Amino acid sequence: MNGKSISLLMTLVLLLAACGGKTPSVPASNTDVVRSPAATSLATAYPEPIVTTPIPEIPSYPAPATPVIASPAIPLSGYEPQTGDEKLARGPAFLDLATSFIAVTTAQPSQANAILQGNLTDACHHLRVVISKSEQEHTISLEVYSMADPSKVCAAMLQPFSASIPLGNYPTGMYTVLVNGEKLAEISTDYAPQPGDDQLIHGEVSIDMQNSQLVTTGIGTIQASVILKGTKPGCHQLRVVVNQQDEENEINLEVYSVGDPKAICTAVLQPFEASIYLGSFSSGHILVHVNGEVLGEFGLDYEPQPGDDRLTRGKAFVDLENSQLITSLTRPIQVEALLRGSLPDPCHQLRVVVSAPDASNKINLEVYSLVDPAVTCTTVLKPFDATISLGAYPKGHYIVDMNGELLGEFDG
């Protein structure tokens, strides 16, 4: 090799050495090296993934001065589901929609009560009522059923019931009441005088006293309501003022209508039906008037009174089809007879004598009327609706007669 070639080769070697950089040393074993996260072959991404949890939406509060209608509490009725119901068997409750109804108070806010009447499968079944309501949809739903101990054997005989169920308070408006999905009634809560009524004209209403009625339910304590039927001017609104029990034990209902004097109204009368709750009563004998006329009476003292010997005895026409026995859910059983019918006229007073059970467990009710012979009265039948306490009874089967006719049977 000549000198020129050697010189060129040396130049190439030096150039390659300058471009190659430092050659990294390789450790003899991986076990001697602790790698940092940044140096590992499976590097962790940075930043780490962030898991976002959706924030639940919280209903906004109303703006200041916005009225809030709270859902009012529903008073207890005694027919709510009970502790231990999970050990019982569920059964039906046969509701009589024709005789059941809703009554509302005329006070504001209005209180509604459901008067439910019907039958249970037998005396071993117990009534249950669950209430739910939607003020936005203006509906009140009642789930009505019965519960029974499946280990008990009971006589296969229908057990009548009559229950007053408080539904709570409601603002002014129209509400639909459903029972087990069926429509029971539509109620209005604006029968009481309203603000602005002083700017309206008052009108008369015609009350159908024959078809209006006084209804009472309850054991020991009576829940009283009236069902008013009649007609009013077509574009008028109904108003009812209840003047509560006075010193003479009388309740007076003032019923009228109000209308806008600027409204153009046809001369067609509009029928109405209004159920008005009168309250709860535990004693006394109460006479109910509507616009000055006697609608009916109720109380717990239909037994003979001092001075009856100076009165004349008359008949009492009892409607056995619509009269019934009512038993409590407690032990021993408390029994009441709900008697419906008519007296010869408004001057006659109802009397009921309850006999003790005889040797065959038969109870007899002697029902009649008394009148002052010196008093002159219009000859029009006066309907009555009387709840008669028969007392408490031990275990056994009892038959109840009314003036010699069968009223009903019950098991103690």
Backbone torsions as a table, in degrees:
resi	resn	phi	psi	omega
1	MET	NA	133.3	-179.1
2	ASN	-83.7	171.2	-175.8
3	GLY	-64.6	-32.1	-179.9
4	LYS	-66.5	-41.0	-179.5
5	SER	-67.3	-40.4	179.7
6	ILE	-63.7	-41.5	180.0
7	SER	-62.2	-40.8	-179.9
8	LEU	-67.3	-39.7	179.2
9	LEU	-63.6	-42.2	179.8
10	MET	-63.3	-38.3	-179.7
11	THR	-63.8	-41.2	-179.8
12	LEU	-65.9	-39.4	179.6
13	VAL	-62.5	-44.4	-179.6
14	LEU	-63.4	-38.9	-179.7
15	LEU	-65.9	-40.5	179.2
16	LEU	-65.1	-40.5	179.4
17	ALA	-63.2	-37.3	-178.8
18	ALA	-69.9	-36.2	-177.8
19	CYS	-81.7	-22.0	-173.7
20	GLY	-76.1	-23.6	-178.5
21	GLY	69.0	-174.6	-177.8
22	LYS	-79.2	132.4	179.7
23	THR	-84.5	120.9	-176.4
24	PRO	-65.3	144.9	177.1
25	SER	-83.2	144.2	-178.7
26	VAL	-106.3	123.0	-178.9
27	PRO	-64.9	154.2	-177.0
28	ALA	-69.2	-32.1	-177.5
29	SER	-145.8	141.2	178.4
30	ASN	-67.7	-23.4	-177.1
31	THR	-68.2	-14.1	-179.1
32	ASP	-91.7	0.4	-174.9
33	VAL	-117.7	129.0	171.3
34	VAL	-102.2	117.2	-175.2
35	ARG	-91.5	140.5	173.8
36	SER	-79.6	160.0	179.6
37	PRO	-54.5	-32.9	-177.6
38	ALA	-72.0	-22.3	-175.3
39	ALA	-98.1	-9.0	-178.0
40	THR	-69.7	153.4	-179.2
41	SER	-70.5	-24.8	176.5
42	LEU	-103.4	77.3	-173.3
43	ALA	-69.4	140.1	176.4
44	THR	-80.0	132.6	-178.6
45	ALA	-66.5	148.4	178.2
46	TYR	-132.1	130.5	-1.9
47	PRO	-75.9	162.8	179.8
48	GLU	-66.3	154.2	179.8
49	PRO	-60.7	141.3	-180.0
50	ILE	-107.0	121.2	178.4
51	VAL	-88.0	119.7	-178.4
52	THR	-96.9	126.7	177.4
53	THR	-100.3	123.9	-178.8
54	PRO	-63.5	137.2	179.4
55	ILE	-84.0	125.6	-179.0
56	PRO	-63.4	143.0	179.7
57	GLU	-76.1	129.3	178.1
58	ILE	-104.5	125.7	-179.4
59	PRO	-55.7	134.4	-178.3
60	SER	-71.8	148.5	176.5
61	TYR	-76.2	149.4	178.1
62	PRO	-66.6	153.7	178.2
63	ALA	-64.2	154.6	178.3
64	PRO	-52.9	143.2	178.7
65	ALA	75.2	5.0	175.2
66	THR	-84.6	122.5	-177.5
67	PRO	-67.1	137.6	178.0
68	VAL	-115.6	123.2	177.3
69	ILE	-95.7	105.3	-179.0
70	ALA	-75.0	149.2	176.2
71	SER	-75.6	110.5	-173.0
72	PRO	-70.8	151.0	178.0
73	ALA	-70.0	147.1	179.1
74	ILE	-98.1	122.7	179.2
75	PRO	-61.1	153.2	179.3
76	LEU	-71.7	142.7	178.9
77	SER	-107.8	-18.9	-173.9
78	GLY	93.5	-6.3	-179.3
79	TYR	-108.7	12.3	177.2
80	GLU	-68.9	160.7	172.5
81	PRO	-54.5	140.3	-173.9
82	GLN	-112.3	158.9	173.3
83	THR	-61.8	130.3	-177.9
84	GLY	99.1	-5.5	179.2
85	ASP	-62.1	-25.1	-179.3
86	GLU	-66.8	-15.8	178.6
87	LYS	-92.6	-4.9	-177.2
88	LEU	-101.6	166.6	178.0
89	ALA	-100.3	134.7	-178.8
90	ARG	-82.6	139.5	178.1
91	GLY	-136.3	177.0	-178.4
92	PRO	-82.3	166.8	167.6
93	ALA	-128.4	123.3	-175.2
94	PHE	-90.5	96.8	-175.3
95	LEU	-85.4	135.7	175.4
96	ASP	-94.0	95.4	-177.0
97	LEU	-64.4	-25.8	-177.5
98	ALA	-68.8	-32.8	-178.1
99	THR	-105.1	-7.3	175.6
100	SER	-86.2	152.0	-178.6
101	PHE	-161.4	173.3	178.1
102	ILE	-115.7	132.1	177.2
103	ALA	-118.4	142.1	179.3
104	VAL	-125.2	149.7	176.4
105	THR	-79.1	162.2	177.0
106	THR	-95.0	-1.2	175.8
107	ALA	-79.0	158.9	178.5
108	GLN	-112.8	133.4	-2.8
109	PRO	-72.1	150.5	-174.6
110	SER	-70.2	139.6	174.7
111	GLN	-104.4	132.4	-178.9
112	ALA	-108.2	141.5	176.3
113	ASN	-129.0	134.2	174.5
114	ALA	-97.0	124.6	175.1
115	ILE	-100.9	104.6	-175.6
116	LEU	-104.1	129.9	179.1
117	GLN	-131.5	142.7	-178.7
118	GLY	172.0	-149.1	-176.9
119	ASN	-138.7	146.6	168.7
120	LEU	-101.0	162.9	-175.9
121	THR	-56.2	-41.8	177.7
122	ASP	-162.8	-176.9	-176.2
123	ALA	-71.2	-13.3	-179.6
124	CYS	-84.5	-14.5	179.6
125	HIS	-86.5	144.3	-178.7
126	HIS	-119.9	137.1	-175.2
127	LEU	-73.1	140.8	174.1
128	ARG	-132.1	140.1	179.1
129	VAL	-138.0	124.0	176.9
130	VAL	-114.5	129.5	-175.3
131	ILE	-111.4	132.8	170.6
132	SER	-134.3	147.5	-177.5
133	LYS	-144.4	151.2	176.9
134	SER	-126.8	106.5	-179.6
135	GLU	-71.3	-27.0	178.3
136	GLN	-67.3	-40.8	179.8
137	GLU	-91.7	-2.7	179.9
138	HIS	55.8	45.0	176.8
139	THR	-125.9	146.8	175.1
140	ILE	-126.0	122.7	-177.1
141	SER	-113.7	132.5	177.4
142	LEU	-117.1	126.6	173.4
143	GLU	-100.8	114.1	-174.0
144	VAL	-116.4	124.5	-178.9
145	TYR	-153.5	-171.9	180.0
146	SER	-136.6	160.3	177.6
147	MET	-131.1	145.3	-179.1
148	ALA	-147.3	149.7	175.7
149	ASP	-75.4	115.3	-175.8
150	PRO	-66.6	-14.6	-178.9
151	SER	-86.7	-9.4	-178.4
152	LYS	-93.0	142.2	176.0
153	VAL	-103.3	128.6	-175.8
154	CYS	-131.0	148.7	178.3
155	ALA	-61.4	133.2	-177.2
156	ALA	-76.8	75.4	-179.0
157	MET	-139.4	127.3	-178.6
158	LEU	-56.2	140.4	-179.0
159	GLN	-112.5	108.9	-179.7
160	PRO	-65.7	147.9	173.7
161	PHE	-138.5	153.8	174.0
162	SER	-143.2	114.9	-172.5
163	ALA	-128.7	137.1	175.2
164	SER	-101.4	118.9	-174.6
165	ILE	-114.9	110.6	176.0
166	PRO	-68.9	134.1	-177.3
167	LEU	-106.0	-3.4	179.4
168	GLY	98.0	-173.3	-177.9
169	ASN	-100.6	148.7	-176.5
170	TYR	-139.5	141.1	174.0
171	PRO	-69.6	169.6	-177.4
172	THR	-59.2	135.4	178.5
173	GLY	158.1	-177.3	176.6
174	MET	-104.8	137.1	-178.1
175	TYR	-131.4	145.2	175.2
176	THR	-104.5	130.5	-179.9
177	VAL	-109.0	124.0	179.3
178	LEU	-112.3	139.5	175.0
179	VAL	-122.7	115.8	-177.0
180	ASN	51.3	39.1	176.8
181	GLY	86.5	-9.4	179.5
182	GLU	-100.3	143.6	-179.1
183	LYS	-72.9	121.5	176.4
184	LEU	-92.2	-45.3	-175.8
185	ALA	-166.9	161.2	165.8
186	GLU	-112.9	130.1	-175.9
187	ILE	-121.4	152.7	174.7
188	SER	-115.3	140.4	179.8
189	THR	-108.9	22.0	-176.8
190	ASP	-119.9	36.9	177.6
191	TYR	-78.2	-22.6	-180.0
192	ALA	-72.2	153.4	174.3
193	PRO	-53.2	137.6	-175.0
194	GLN	-112.7	156.5	173.0
195	PRO	-57.6	133.7	-179.0
196	GLY	97.1	-6.0	178.7
197	ASP	-62.8	-24.4	-179.0
198	ASP	-68.4	-15.0	178.4
199	GLN	-95.6	0.7	-179.8
200	LEU	-105.2	163.5	177.1
201	ILE	-94.9	145.6	177.9
202	HIS	-88.8	141.4	176.6
203	GLY	-128.5	164.3	179.1
204	GLU	-90.3	152.0	173.2
205	VAL	-120.7	153.8	177.5
206	SER	-106.5	116.2	-178.8
207	ILE	-92.5	127.3	175.3
208	ASP	-85.2	90.3	-174.5
209	MET	-66.2	-27.8	-179.0
210	GLN	-67.8	-36.6	-176.5
211	ASN	-102.1	-7.4	171.1
212	SER	-80.5	154.9	-176.8
213	GLN	-151.6	158.9	173.7
214	LEU	-102.4	129.3	-176.4
215	VAL	-123.1	131.1	177.3
216	THR	-126.4	144.6	175.9
217	THR	-141.0	164.1	172.8
218	GLY	121.9	157.8	176.5
219	ILE	-110.7	119.2	179.2
220	GLY	81.0	-56.5	176.0
221	THR	-107.8	128.1	-175.6
222	ILE	-92.8	132.0	169.8
223	GLN	-99.7	121.2	-174.4
224	ALA	-113.8	138.6	177.1
225	SER	-142.4	160.7	173.0
226	VAL	-124.3	144.3	172.7
227	ILE	-111.0	113.1	-176.8
228	LEU	-101.4	130.3	176.8
229	LYS	-126.4	143.1	179.5
230	GLY	173.3	-157.0	179.6
231	THR	-134.2	154.8	177.8
232	LYS	-143.1	164.9	176.0
233	PRO	-56.6	142.8	-170.0
234	GLY	-54.6	-40.5	-176.6
235	CYS	-103.3	17.9	178.1
236	HIS	-96.4	156.9	175.5
237	GLN	-104.9	143.7	-178.1
238	LEU	-79.5	141.9	174.8
239	ARG	-131.6	138.4	178.6
240	VAL	-134.4	125.3	175.7
241	VAL	-112.9	123.0	179.4
242	VAL	-100.3	111.9	174.0
243	ASN	-91.1	107.6	-170.1
244	GLN	-66.1	173.2	-174.0
245	GLN	-44.9	124.8	178.5
246	ASP	-99.9	-168.5	-177.6
247	GLU	-63.5	-25.4	-179.8
248	GLU	-93.4	13.8	-180.0
249	ASN	58.0	44.7	177.4
250	GLU	-119.9	142.3	174.4
251	ILE	-115.3	128.2	-177.7
252	ASN	-115.7	126.9	176.6
253	LEU	-105.1	124.9	175.1
254	GLU	-100.9	115.0	-175.2
255	VAL	-117.0	126.3	179.8
256	TYR	-153.4	-175.3	178.9
257	SER	-131.5	160.0	175.8
258	VAL	-132.7	148.3	-179.6
259	GLY	-148.4	159.0	178.8
260	ASP	-76.0	121.8	-178.3
261	PRO	-65.4	-18.7	-179.5
262	LYS	-89.2	-10.9	-177.0
263	ALA	-75.6	141.1	175.3
264	ILE	-93.1	115.3	-172.2
265	CYS	-122.4	138.5	176.2
266	THR	-72.8	160.6	-176.9
267	ALA	-85.3	20.0	-178.8
268	VAL	-87.2	129.6	178.3
269	LEU	-79.1	143.2	-178.7
270	GLN	-110.5	124.1	178.0
271	PRO	-69.9	150.5	176.6
272	PHE	-139.6	157.1	171.9
273	GLU	-140.7	120.0	-176.9
274	ALA	-128.7	130.6	177.0
275	SER	-104.5	120.6	-174.2
276	ILE	-117.7	125.2	179.0
277	TYR	-83.5	127.7	-178.2
278	LEU	-94.2	-28.4	179.0
279	GLY	132.6	-169.2	-177.1
280	SER	-112.1	136.2	-175.4
281	PHE	-135.8	134.7	-178.3
282	SER	-116.3	-7.1	179.0
283	SER	-158.9	168.6	176.4
284	GLY	90.2	173.1	178.7
285	HIS	-124.4	118.4	-169.6
286	ILE	-111.7	132.9	176.0
287	LEU	-107.2	131.7	-176.8
288	VAL	-111.5	125.2	177.7
289	HIS	-111.7	146.2	172.7
290	VAL	-125.0	114.8	-177.1
291	ASN	49.6	41.4	175.4
292	GLY	89.3	-9.8	179.1
293	GLU	-102.0	145.8	179.7
294	VAL	-75.3	122.9	175.7
295	LEU	-91.9	-38.8	-178.2
296	GLY	174.0	-176.9	179.7
297	GLU	-143.8	157.2	176.4
298	PHE	-153.6	164.6	178.8
299	GLY	164.1	-172.1	-178.0
300	LEU	-117.3	13.5	-175.6
301	ASP	-129.1	60.3	177.1
302	TYR	-89.5	1.6	178.4
303	GLU	-70.1	161.8	179.5
304	PRO	-53.4	143.8	-175.3
305	GLN	-117.4	157.2	173.2
306	PRO	-57.8	135.6	-179.3
307	GLY	94.8	-4.9	178.8
308	ASP	-62.5	-23.7	-179.2
309	ASP	-67.9	-15.3	179.0
310	ARG	-94.2	-1.1	-178.4
311	LEU	-103.4	164.5	-179.9
312	THR	-99.5	133.5	-178.1
313	ARG	-81.2	139.6	178.3
314	GLY	-136.7	-174.2	-177.8
315	LYS	-89.0	161.2	168.3
316	ALA	-129.3	123.0	-176.3
317	PHE	-93.1	101.4	-176.2
318	VAL	-91.7	130.4	176.6
319	ASP	-87.9	94.7	-175.8
320	LEU	-63.2	-31.4	-178.3
321	GLU	-64.0	-35.3	-176.9
322	ASN	-104.7	6.0	172.9
323	SER	-97.2	155.3	-176.2
324	GLN	-161.5	167.0	173.5
325	LEU	-96.6	143.4	178.0
326	ILE	-125.4	128.7	179.1
327	THR	-117.1	148.6	179.9
328	SER	-80.9	170.6	177.0
329	LEU	-93.5	0.2	-176.7
330	THR	-90.9	169.2	174.5
331	ARG	-124.4	130.4	-1.3
332	PRO	-69.7	157.9	-175.7
333	ILE	-66.6	132.5	171.1
334	GLN	-96.8	133.3	-174.5
335	VAL	-122.6	137.9	173.4
336	GLU	-131.1	150.0	174.4
337	ALA	-106.8	123.3	175.4
338	LEU	-96.2	107.0	-175.9
339	LEU	-103.8	129.2	176.9
340	ARG	-125.0	141.5	-179.9
341	GLY	173.8	-151.3	-177.5
342	SER	-140.9	150.1	171.6
343	LEU	-103.5	160.2	-176.2
344	PRO	-56.8	-32.9	177.6
345	ASP	-165.1	173.7	-177.6
346	PRO	-64.9	-14.4	-178.6
347	CYS	-84.6	-17.4	179.4
348	HIS	-78.0	143.3	179.0
349	GLN	-113.0	140.2	-177.4
350	LEU	-79.5	140.8	174.6
351	ARG	-133.2	139.3	178.5
352	VAL	-137.1	126.9	176.5
353	VAL	-112.8	123.1	-178.4
354	VAL	-103.4	121.7	178.7
355	SER	-89.0	153.0	175.5
356	ALA	-71.5	155.0	179.1
357	PRO	-58.9	137.5	177.1
358	ASP	-86.2	-166.8	-175.5
359	ALA	-62.6	-25.8	-179.9
360	SER	-99.5	17.0	179.9
361	ASN	62.2	35.0	176.4
362	LYS	-100.0	132.6	178.6
363	ILE	-112.6	131.4	-179.6
364	ASN	-113.9	136.2	174.3
365	LEU	-108.0	121.7	175.2
366	GLU	-98.4	114.1	-174.3
367	VAL	-116.8	126.5	-179.0
368	TYR	-154.8	-174.8	179.1
369	SER	-134.7	161.7	177.3
370	LEU	-133.5	148.3	-179.4
371	VAL	-144.6	148.4	175.0
372	ASP	-77.5	118.1	-176.6
373	PRO	-66.3	-16.1	-178.1
374	ALA	-85.5	-9.5	-176.4
375	VAL	-95.8	134.3	176.2
376	THR	-95.8	131.7	-174.2
377	CYS	-134.9	151.1	176.7
378	THR	-67.3	141.1	-177.1
379	THR	-86.8	74.5	175.5
380	VAL	-134.0	135.5	-178.8
381	LEU	-61.5	140.3	178.0
382	LYS	-111.3	113.8	179.9
383	PRO	-67.4	149.0	173.9
384	PHE	-134.0	155.3	-179.8
385	ASP	-141.3	99.4	-170.7
386	ALA	-120.2	133.1	175.4
387	THR	-103.6	117.3	-174.5
388	ILE	-110.9	120.4	178.6
389	SER	-76.9	126.5	178.3
390	LEU	-99.9	-9.7	177.4
391	GLY	99.4	-167.9	-179.5
392	ALA	-105.0	147.1	-174.9
393	TYR	-134.7	138.6	175.9
394	PRO	-74.8	-177.5	-177.8
395	LYS	-59.2	138.0	-179.8
396	GLY	151.9	172.5	177.9
397	HIS	-108.6	129.7	-173.7
398	TYR	-124.3	146.4	176.8
399	ILE	-118.5	134.0	-179.1
400	VAL	-115.4	120.7	174.9
401	ASP	-104.5	149.2	175.9
402	MET	-124.5	111.7	-175.7
403	ASN	51.1	40.1	176.8
404	GLY	86.9	-5.0	178.6
405	GLU	-108.1	147.6	-177.4
406	LEU	-69.3	123.5	175.8
407	LEU	-96.0	-41.9	-179.5
408	GLY	174.7	179.2	178.6
409	GLU	-134.5	156.7	175.8
410	PHE	-153.9	159.5	177.8
411	ASP	-109.3	130.1	178.4
412	GLY	-82.7	NA	NA
